[in-house]
Amino acid sequence: MVHSIELLFDGETEATIRGLWEALAAAGIPSQAPAGRPHVTLAVADRIAEEADAALRPLTERLPLRCAVGASLLLGRSNAILARLIVPTAELLGFHAEVHRLCGEHLAPAPAPTSLPGQWTPHVTLARRVGGPALSRALRIAGRPALLEGSFAALRHWNGEKKVDYLIG
C-alpha cells in the first residue's frame, strides 16, 4: 500500500466536495463517499519515512493556501477517474515543488512519476471507474459549482498500509 503527502481543504470547501460525492453516490455513480477525506495528493511513494513529517513541518506556516477548484476532468481511459482540477497557481506549484525538495530523500523507493514537479496534475478525486452511460450524468453532477474558491488548511501524511493519517504541523 502506498503512502502520500496531501493537502486538506478548509471545512467549507471540504463540505462542498463531500456534497458532490453524495450527489454522485445518490445517482448510482461509485463516488468517494462515504470513506476518505477530500484532499490533493502532493507526493506518493511505496513508503514515506516518519522523518518526512518533521522535514515538512515548516511548510505548514504557509497555510492556509488559497485554492480554486476548477473544471471536471477524467484521468485514465476506460472506466476513468472523475476529478476536479485544482487551478495550478504559482503559489501552489511552488508549495508542491518545496514538498518534493524537503521530503524527497524520505520517499522509497522513489516518488511516483505522476506526483513529481513538472508532471503533476493537481486534482481532487470525485469518483472512480466511471464510464459508459454514467459518464455524462457524472459530469453534469460533478461540474457544479463551475468554480469553487476555497483554501488548503492542513498538510497530512497518509499511511495506506495502516489506513492512518498524521497531520503535519
N, CA, C and O of each residue as an XYZ file, in Angstrom:
676
protein
N       0.836     -1.192      0.000
C       0.000      0.000      0.000
C       0.871      1.242      0.000
O       1.968      1.235      0.558
N       0.402      2.277     -0.604
C       1.194      3.492     -0.752
C       1.037      4.448      0.426
O       0.093      4.376      1.213
N       2.006      5.335      0.499
C       1.961      6.467      1.417
C       1.860      7.715      0.559
O       2.256      7.705     -0.606
N       1.336      8.783      1.125
C       1.257     10.036      0.372
C       1.316     11.231      1.312
O       1.009     11.137      2.501
N       1.721     12.357      0.737
C       1.670     13.650      1.408
C       0.551     14.416      0.718
O       0.531     14.519     -0.509
N      -0.382     14.955      1.502
C      -1.598     15.537      0.936
C      -1.958     16.863      1.588
O      -1.665     17.106      2.759
N      -2.596     17.706      0.800
C      -3.199     18.938      1.310
C      -4.668     18.664      1.603
O      -5.350     18.006      0.817
N      -5.155     19.169      2.735
C      -6.564     19.049      3.114
C      -7.238     20.409      2.996
O      -6.620     21.443      3.249
N      -8.494     20.399      2.613
C      -9.265     21.624      2.406
C      -9.784     22.202      3.720
O      -9.853     21.514      4.739
N     -10.146     23.484      3.669
C     -10.855     24.101      4.788
C     -12.232     23.436      4.901
O     -12.669     22.748      3.978
N     -12.906     23.641      6.028
C     -14.175     22.967      6.298
C     -15.260     23.208      5.270
O     -15.957     22.273      4.876
N     -15.416     24.443      4.830
C     -16.474     24.771      3.868
C     -16.214     24.124      2.507
O     -17.132     23.585      1.888
N     -14.981     24.178      2.049
C     -14.636     23.559      0.762
C     -14.793     22.048      0.853
O     -15.320     21.418     -0.064
N     -14.335     21.466      1.959
C     -14.485     20.022      2.153
C     -15.958     19.628      2.128
O     -16.316     18.621      1.517
N     -16.810     20.403      2.779
C     -18.246     20.097      2.810
C     -18.851     20.145      1.405
O     -19.692     19.312      1.066
N     -18.434     21.107      0.595
C     -18.948     21.205     -0.774
C     -18.523     19.987     -1.592
O     -19.325     19.437     -2.346
N     -17.275     19.567     -1.450
C     -16.793     18.397     -2.192
C     -17.493     17.135     -1.701
O     -17.849     16.272     -2.503
N     -17.694     17.021     -0.395
C     -18.448     15.873      0.128
C     -19.874     15.862     -0.430
O     -20.438     14.798     -0.683
N     -20.448     17.048     -0.617
C     -21.774     17.144     -1.227
C     -21.779     16.594     -2.649
O     -22.735     15.936     -3.059
N     -20.715     16.861     -3.398
C     -20.589     16.291     -4.747
C     -20.479     14.772     -4.669
O     -21.118     14.066     -5.450
N     -19.679     14.264     -3.740
C     -19.559     12.812     -3.556
C     -20.926     12.192     -3.290
O     -21.279     11.168     -3.874
N     -21.694     12.825     -2.398
C     -23.009     12.291     -2.032
C     -23.976     12.335     -3.209
O     -24.752     11.399     -3.407
N     -23.939     13.416     -3.993
C     -24.814     13.522     -5.163
C     -24.461     12.455     -6.199
O     -25.352     11.867     -6.811
N     -23.185     12.207     -6.395
C     -22.762     11.152     -7.323
C     -23.224      9.785     -6.822
O     -23.746      8.986     -7.600
N     -23.037      9.511     -5.537
C     -23.466      8.227     -4.965
C     -24.972      8.047     -5.097
O     -25.440      6.952     -5.410
N     -25.733      9.112     -4.861
C     -27.195      9.041     -4.981
C     -27.625      8.742     -6.410
O     -28.695      8.175     -6.631
N     -26.797      9.122     -7.386
C     -27.088      8.855     -8.796
C     -26.551      7.494     -9.240
O     -26.611      7.158    -10.423
N     -26.028      6.710     -8.293
C     -25.535      5.373     -8.613
C     -24.131      5.348     -9.195
O     -23.725      4.356     -9.800
N     -23.399      6.417     -9.016
C     -22.030      6.516     -9.544
C     -21.069      6.237     -8.390
O     -21.212      6.825     -7.319
N     -20.091      5.348     -8.592
C     -19.194      4.955     -7.493
C     -18.274      6.087     -7.053
O     -17.144      6.206     -7.525
N     -18.774      6.910     -6.148
C     -18.032      8.082     -5.688
C     -17.098      7.717     -4.541
O     -17.010      6.555     -4.144
N     -16.406      8.717     -4.018
C     -15.502      8.533     -2.887
C     -16.258      8.446     -1.563
O     -15.665      8.099     -0.542
N     -17.564      8.755     -1.561
C     -18.358      8.700     -0.327
C     -18.563      7.248      0.076
O     -18.609      6.391     -0.808
N     -18.687      6.926      1.335
C     -18.540      7.790      2.500
C     -17.113      7.813      3.046
O     -16.786      8.648      3.889
N     -16.270      6.910      2.574
C     -14.913      6.803      3.137
C     -14.018      7.923      2.634
O     -14.315      8.583      1.639
N     -12.943      8.116      3.328
C     -11.941      9.063      2.873
C     -12.261     10.499      3.226
O     -13.293     10.817      3.816
N     -11.340     11.339      2.844
C     -11.461     12.771      3.093
C     -10.977     13.484      1.843
O      -9.934     13.116      1.304
N     -11.694     14.490      1.362
C     -11.236     15.212      0.170
C      -9.832     15.774      0.400
O      -9.542     16.365      1.440
N      -8.981     15.575     -0.584
C      -7.593     16.015     -0.463
C      -6.969     16.169     -1.844
O      -7.532     15.739     -2.851
N      -5.803     16.786     -1.867
C      -4.986     16.878     -3.077
C      -3.647     16.238     -2.747
O      -2.950     16.673     -1.831
N      -3.295     15.204     -3.496
C      -2.055     14.477     -3.267
C      -0.883     15.244     -3.864
O      -0.917     15.650     -5.025
N       0.158     15.435     -3.052
C       1.362     16.153     -3.478
C       2.513     15.217     -3.809
O       3.277     15.482     -4.737
N       2.649     14.129     -3.065
C       3.743     13.174     -3.261
C       3.237     11.782     -2.918
O       2.452     11.608     -1.986
N       3.695     10.788     -3.684
C       3.272      9.402     -3.492
C       4.498      8.504     -3.602
O       5.348      8.705     -4.469
N       4.583      7.512     -2.715
C       5.645      6.506     -2.779
C       5.167      5.254     -2.051
O       4.182      5.289     -1.314
N       5.873      4.154     -2.266
C       5.534      2.927     -1.541
C       5.644      3.141     -0.038
O       4.832      2.635      0.736
N       6.664      3.901      0.363
C       6.859      4.210      1.777
C       7.347      5.645      1.907
O       8.119      6.129      1.079
N       6.894      6.308      2.941
C       7.410      7.637      3.287
C       7.817      7.565      4.753
O       6.986      7.330      5.630
N       9.101      7.771      5.003
C       9.628      7.685      6.366
C       9.035      8.783      7.244
O       8.665      9.854      6.761
N       8.952      8.497      8.541
C       8.425      9.467      9.504
C       9.217     10.770      9.489
O       8.674     11.830      9.801
N      10.491     10.698      9.131
C      11.337     11.893      9.090
C      10.810     12.935      8.109
O      11.104     14.123      8.244
N      10.041     12.498      7.132
C       9.463     13.441      6.166
C       8.540     14.431      6.868
O       8.503     15.608      6.509
N       7.801     13.963      7.861
C       6.867     14.843      8.569
C       7.602     16.014      9.217
O       7.168     17.161      9.111
N       8.710     15.721      9.882
C       9.500     16.787     10.521
C      10.094     17.723      9.473
O      10.146     18.936      9.674
N      10.539     17.157      8.359
C      11.120     17.985      7.294
C      10.084     18.935      6.697
O      10.422     20.042      6.278
N       8.819     18.501      6.660
C       7.755     19.298      6.047
C       7.097     20.286      7.010
O       6.397     21.200      6.574
N       7.313     20.112      8.297
C       6.628     20.941      9.299
C       6.729     22.446      9.014
O       5.722     23.141      9.148
N       7.905     22.986      8.623
C       7.976     24.431      8.355
C       7.028     24.906      7.245
O       6.620     26.067      7.239
N       6.680     24.030      6.319
C       5.766     24.413      5.232
C       4.373     24.753      5.739
O       3.652     25.521      5.102
N       3.989     24.192      6.872
C       2.635     24.445      7.376
C       2.436     25.906      7.769
O       1.302     26.363      7.914
N       3.530     26.636      7.939
C       3.421     28.071      8.232
C       2.866     28.842      7.034
O       2.411     29.976      7.184
N       2.903     28.231      5.842
C       2.374     28.871      4.632
C       0.880     28.600      4.444
O       0.279     29.073      3.479
N       0.285     27.844      5.359
C      -1.145     27.546      5.288
C      -1.903     28.534      6.166
O      -1.363     28.976      7.180
N      -3.131     28.897      5.815
C      -3.892     28.406      4.673
C      -3.358     28.946      3.347
O      -2.776     30.028      3.265
N      -3.583     28.147      2.333
C      -3.165     28.455      0.972
C      -4.424     28.514      0.112
O      -5.166     27.535      0.036
N      -4.670     29.644     -0.533
C      -5.865     29.795     -1.371
C      -5.858     28.758     -2.492
O      -4.803     28.389     -3.008
N      -7.046     28.301     -2.854
C      -7.163     27.377     -3.986
C      -8.474     27.630     -4.720
O      -9.427     28.184     -4.171
N      -8.486     27.212     -5.962
C      -9.694     27.255     -6.778
C      -9.904     25.865     -7.364
O      -9.031     25.323     -8.042
N     -11.074     25.298     -7.092
C     -11.450     24.004     -7.645
C     -12.154     24.309     -8.960
O     -13.235     24.897     -8.980
N     -11.521     23.898    -10.059
C     -11.998     24.274    -11.382
C     -12.747     23.171    -12.103
O     -13.559     22.458    -11.511
N     -12.463     23.043    -13.380
C     -13.194     22.164    -14.291
C     -13.100     20.692    -13.907
O     -12.149     20.254    -13.260
N     -14.116     19.947    -14.325
C     -14.084     18.490    -14.192
C     -13.081     17.940    -15.191
O     -12.876     18.516    -16.259
N     -12.458     16.824    -14.840
C     -11.547     16.167    -15.770
C     -11.588     14.673    -15.542
O     -11.984     14.199    -14.477
N     -11.169     13.938    -16.564
C     -11.116     12.484    -16.499
C      -9.665     12.052    -16.582
O      -8.918     12.515    -17.444
N      -9.273     11.168    -15.687
C      -7.921     10.621    -15.679
C      -8.020      9.147    -16.046
O      -8.854      8.427    -15.496
N      -7.184      8.695    -16.962
C      -7.230      7.312    -17.408
C      -8.025      7.197    -18.690
O      -8.372      8.195    -19.322
N      -8.306      5.967    -19.058
C      -9.014      5.727    -20.319
C     -10.417      5.205    -20.020
O     -11.272      5.962    -19.562
N     -10.661      3.921    -20.275
C     -11.983      3.371    -19.960
C     -12.106      3.259    -18.444
O     -11.113      3.068    -17.741
N     -13.313      3.377    -17.962
C     -13.548      3.377    -16.513
C     -12.616      4.364    -15.820
O     -11.800      3.995    -14.976
N     -12.760      5.597    -16.194
C     -11.863      6.669    -15.764
C     -12.106      7.095    -14.325
O     -13.110      6.751    -13.702
N     -11.146      7.855    -13.828
C     -11.286      8.548    -12.550
C     -11.848      9.925    -12.868
O     -11.300     10.653    -13.695
N     -12.940     10.277    -12.210
C     -13.550     11.595    -12.366
C     -13.006     12.490    -11.267
O     -13.053     12.136    -10.088
N     -12.493     13.643    -11.650
C     -11.886     14.560    -10.685
C     -12.247     15.986    -11.048
O     -12.819     16.255    -12.105
N     -11.900     16.892    -10.149
C     -11.968     18.329    -10.433
C     -10.545     18.860    -10.371
O      -9.788     18.543     -9.454
N     -10.197     19.664    -11.350
C      -8.883     20.281    -11.415
C      -8.721     21.278    -10.280
O      -9.652     22.021     -9.967
N      -7.562     21.299     -9.671
C      -7.194     22.379     -8.759
C      -6.358     23.334     -9.598
O      -5.284     22.968    -10.075
N      -6.842     24.548     -9.778
C      -6.171     25.509    -10.659
C      -4.727     25.672    -10.172
O      -4.495     26.058     -9.027
N      -3.755     25.375    -11.050
C      -2.345     25.370    -10.644
C      -1.724     26.768    -10.617
O      -1.117     27.206    -11.594
N      -1.882     27.452     -9.498
C      -1.299     28.784     -9.336
C       0.206     28.662     -9.085
O       0.701     27.590     -8.736
N       0.920     29.763     -9.265
C       2.363     29.774     -8.980
C       2.613     29.402     -7.521
O       3.571     28.691     -7.214
N       1.752     29.882     -6.625
C       1.910     29.586     -5.198
C       1.758     28.087     -4.921
O       2.542     27.512     -4.166
N       0.752     27.458     -5.532
C       0.539     26.025     -5.340
C       1.686     25.220     -5.947
O       2.184     24.283     -5.323
N       2.102     25.575     -7.149
C       3.199     24.845     -7.788
C       4.491     24.984     -6.988
O       5.262     24.030     -6.883
N       4.727     26.160     -6.427
C       5.898     26.360     -5.580
C       5.834     25.527     -4.309
O       6.838     24.952     -3.887
N       4.653     25.462     -3.698
C       4.455     24.657     -2.488
C       4.735     23.188     -2.806
O       5.427     22.501     -2.055
N       4.190     22.720     -3.928
C       4.377     21.332     -4.359
C       5.854     21.022     -4.572
O       6.346     19.992     -4.112
N       6.558     21.904     -5.263
C       7.992     21.696     -5.504
C       8.765     21.656     -4.190
O       9.698     20.869     -4.035
N       8.374     22.505     -3.249
C       9.053     22.546     -1.949
C       8.808     21.260     -1.163
O       9.708     20.788     -0.469
N       7.620     20.688     -1.257
C       7.343     19.395     -0.613
C       8.338     18.359     -1.121
O       8.938     17.633     -0.328
N       8.515     18.287     -2.433
C       9.434     17.295     -3.000
C      10.882     17.583     -2.621
O      11.654     16.657     -2.371
N      11.249     18.844     -2.578
C      12.622     19.195     -2.208
C      12.908     18.783     -0.762
O      13.980     18.258     -0.461
N      11.947     19.024      0.125
C      12.164     18.765      1.546
C      12.060     17.292      1.930
O      12.767     16.839      2.831
N      11.196     16.547      1.264
C      10.986     15.168      1.722
C      11.394     14.113      0.707
O      11.236     12.921      0.969
N      11.914     14.517     -0.441
C      12.266     13.555     -1.486
C      13.137     12.410     -1.025
O      12.927     11.270     -1.438
N      14.115     12.690     -0.174
C      15.027     11.640      0.294
C      14.329     10.637      1.210
O      14.879      9.568      1.477
N      13.141     10.957      1.690
C      12.416     10.074      2.610
C      11.358      9.232      1.889
O      10.629      8.479      2.535
N      11.265      9.350      0.568
C      10.306      8.588     -0.221
C      11.020      7.382     -0.821
O      12.036      7.535     -1.499
N      10.491      6.181     -0.573
C      11.160      4.971     -1.045
C      10.181      4.071     -1.800
O       9.012      3.992     -1.421
N      10.622      3.404     -2.843
C      11.962      3.529     -3.393
C      12.177      4.848     -4.132
O      13.312      5.306     -4.268
N      11.101      5.453     -4.604
C      11.168      6.750     -5.290
C       9.748      7.286     -5.377
O       8.792      6.519     -5.273
N       9.596      8.604     -5.568
C       8.238      9.138     -5.718
C       7.596      8.653     -7.020
O       8.285      8.407     -8.010
N       6.287      8.521     -7.002
C       5.562      8.175     -8.228
C       5.798      9.275     -9.252
O       5.674     10.454     -8.921
N       6.137      8.919    -10.494
C       6.440      9.939    -11.508
C       5.330     10.967    -11.696
O       5.613     12.140    -11.941
N       4.073     10.544    -11.587
C       2.963     11.480    -11.801
C       2.809     12.489    -10.673
O       2.023     13.430    -10.786
N       3.555     12.301     -9.578
C       3.481     13.270     -8.481
C       4.656     14.243     -8.487
O       4.733     15.124     -7.631
N       5.563     14.095     -9.434
C       6.757     14.948     -9.476
C       6.461     16.329    -10.056
O       5.584     16.468    -10.909
N       7.184     17.348     -9.601
C       7.050     18.674    -10.220
C       7.286     18.576    -11.733
O       8.202     17.894    -12.192
N       6.451     19.264    -12.479
C       6.521     19.223    -13.936
C       5.697     18.116    -14.566
O       5.463     18.136    -15.775
N       5.248     17.140    -13.764
C       4.442     16.028    -14.278
C       3.122     15.872    -13.524
O       2.310     15.009    -13.857
N       2.915     16.694    -12.528
C       1.791     16.590    -11.597
C       0.574     17.334    -12.124
O       0.696     18.447    -12.635
N      -0.596     16.725    -12.002
C      -1.868     17.377    -12.304
C      -2.636     17.512    -10.992
O      -3.195     16.530    -10.503
N      -2.670     18.717    -10.412
C      -3.372     18.867     -9.133
C      -4.880     18.666     -9.319
O      -5.504     19.305    -10.166
N      -5.448     17.770     -8.515
C      -6.874     17.456     -8.648
C      -7.402     16.877     -7.344
O      -6.640     16.445     -6.479
N      -8.717     16.881     -7.227
C      -9.396     16.193     -6.132
C     -10.301     15.138     -6.773
O     -11.122     15.454     -7.634
N     -10.142     13.894     -6.348
C     -10.901     12.780     -6.926
C     -12.339     12.801     -6.412
O     -12.594     12.969     -5.219
N     -13.276     12.624     -7.362
C     -14.697     12.566     -7.010
C     -15.250     11.151     -7.112
O     -16.048     10.734     -6.271
N     -14.828     10.401     -8.146
C     -15.361      9.055     -8.367
C     -14.351      8.235     -9.161
O     -13.512      8.777     -9.881
N     -14.452      6.930     -9.014
C     -13.572      6.006     -9.735
C     -14.419      5.066    -10.590
O     -15.600      4.847    -10.320
N     -13.791      4.520    -11.616
C     -14.444      3.558    -12.510
C     -15.723      4.128    -13.124
O     -16.775      3.490    -13.103
N     -15.612      5.327    -13.665
C     -16.759      5.976    -14.305
C     -16.635      5.767    -15.811
O     -15.614      6.109    -16.409
N     -17.649      5.220    -16.405
C     -17.633      5.004    -17.847
C     -19.033      4.748    -18.356
O     -20.000      4.749    -17.594
N     -19.125      4.530    -19.652
C     -20.388      4.189    -20.274
C     -21.469      5.223    -20.061
O     -21.196      6.423    -20.065
N     -22.714      4.759    -19.873
C     -23.841      5.680    -19.769
C     -23.791      6.582    -18.535
O     -24.423      7.638    -18.525
N     -23.065      6.194    -17.515
C     -22.999      7.009    -16.296
C     -22.113      8.235    -16.474
O     -22.179      9.167    -15.673
N     -21.286      8.245    -17.511
C     -20.295      9.307    -17.653
C     -20.920     10.689    -17.823
O     -20.517     11.628    -17.136
N     -21.890     10.835    -18.716
C     -22.474     12.168    -18.929
C     -23.221     12.640    -17.683
O     -23.179     13.822    -17.339
N     -23.902     11.721    -17.011
C     -24.605     12.064    -15.767
C     -23.593     12.498    -14.697
O     -23.821     13.474    -13.982
N     -22.490     11.778    -14.594
C     -21.455     12.105    -13.607
C     -20.853     13.475    -13.883
O     -20.619     14.246    -12.952
N     -20.601     13.786    -15.142
C     -20.018     15.086    -15.490
C     -20.977     16.231    -15.170
O     -20.542     17.293    -14.722
N     -22.284     16.026    -15.397
C     -23.269     17.064    -15.052
C     -23.265     17.342    -13.551
O     -23.294     18.498    -13.129
N     -23.229     16.293    -12.759
C     -23.249     16.448    -11.298
C     -21.943     17.067    -10.813
O     -21.955     17.987     -9.996
N     -20.832     16.569    -11.308
C     -19.509     16.982    -10.815
C     -19.163     18.420    -11.166
O     -18.342     19.040    -10.491
N     -19.775     18.955    -12.206
C     -19.407     20.281    -12.694
C     -20.041     21.451    -11.979
O     -19.857     22.597    -12.390
N     -20.785     21.192    -10.916
C     -21.454     22.284    -10.198
C     -20.971     22.355     -8.759
O     -20.963     21.332     -8.075
N     -20.577     23.501     -8.284
C     -20.470     24.775     -8.999
C     -19.292     24.747     -9.972
O     -18.347     23.977     -9.804
N     -19.368     25.603    -10.992
C     -18.325     25.621    -12.021
C     -16.964     25.979    -11.440
O     -15.948     25.434    -11.872
N     -16.927     26.876    -10.480
C     -15.680     27.264     -9.822
C     -15.952     27.358     -8.328
O     -16.927     27.975     -7.898
N     -15.096     26.749     -7.559
C     -15.231     26.759     -6.106
C     -13.963     27.367     -5.519
O     -12.877     26.797     -5.627
N     -14.115     28.525     -4.899
C     -12.977     29.195     -4.249
C     -12.885     28.705     -2.815
O     -13.893     28.649     -2.110
N     -11.693     28.352     -2.382
C     -11.508     27.873     -1.019
C     -10.062     27.979     -0.609
O      -9.315     28.820     -1.110
N      -9.677     27.114      0.309
C      -8.278     27.115      0.740
C      -7.878     25.734      1.236
O      -8.714     24.905      1.596
N      -6.574     25.523      1.240
C      -5.999     24.344      1.873
C      -5.654     24.747      3.296
O      -4.982     25.755      3.517
N      -6.110     23.966      4.251
C      -5.958     24.328      5.658
C      -4.942     23.477      6.402
O      -4.466     23.877      7.465
N      -4.599     22.302      5.862
C      -3.705     21.395      6.589
C      -2.918     20.524      5.621
O      -3.275     20.361      4.454
N      -1.835     19.971      6.152
C      -0.960     19.057      5.416
C      -0.932     17.749      6.199
O      -0.802     17.758      7.423
N      -1.053     16.621      5.493
C      -1.023     15.347      6.198
C      -0.158     14.329      5.471
O       0.133     14.457      4.282
N       0.241     13.318      6.227
C       0.941     12.138      5.715
C      -0.050     10.987      5.850
O      -0.461     10.641      6.957
N      -0.433     10.398      4.720
C      -1.367      9.269      4.724
C      -0.561      7.980      4.627
O       0.244      7.812      3.711
N      -0.781      7.072      5.575
C      -0.148      5.762      5.572
C      -1.194      4.767      5.087
O      -2.075      4.365      5.847
N      -1.094      4.370      3.818
C      -2.072      3.475      3.225
C      -2.026      2.059      3.765
O      -3.016      1.333      3.674
N      -0.887      1.650      4.329
C      -0.792      0.313      4.920
C      -1.651      0.223      6.176
O      -2.415     -0.725      6.354
N      -1.515      1.213      7.034
C      -2.247      1.225      8.302
C      -3.592      1.933      8.200
O      -4.405      1.874      9.121
N      -3.819      2.601      7.073
C      -5.031      3.402      6.869
C      -5.166      4.450      7.978
O      -6.221      4.603      8.595
N      -4.065      5.162      8.208
C      -3.990      6.178      9.257
C      -3.384      7.433      8.661
O      -2.460      7.369      7.850
N      -3.917      8.585      9.074
C      -3.296      9.838      8.635
C      -2.655     10.538      9.821
O      -3.111     10.437     10.960
N      -1.586     11.248      9.510
C      -0.842     12.011     10.504
C      -0.814     13.456     10.048
O      -0.230     13.771      9.011
N      -1.442     14.340     10.816
C      -1.387     15.758     10.486
C       0.023     16.260     10.736
O       0.649     15.917     11.739
N       0.513     17.071      9.822
C       1.860     17.631      9.924
C       1.728     19.061     10.419
O       0.969     19.855      9.863
N       2.468     19.379     11.458
C       2.469     20.753     11.954
C       1.606     21.010     13.139
O       1.544     22.139     13.625
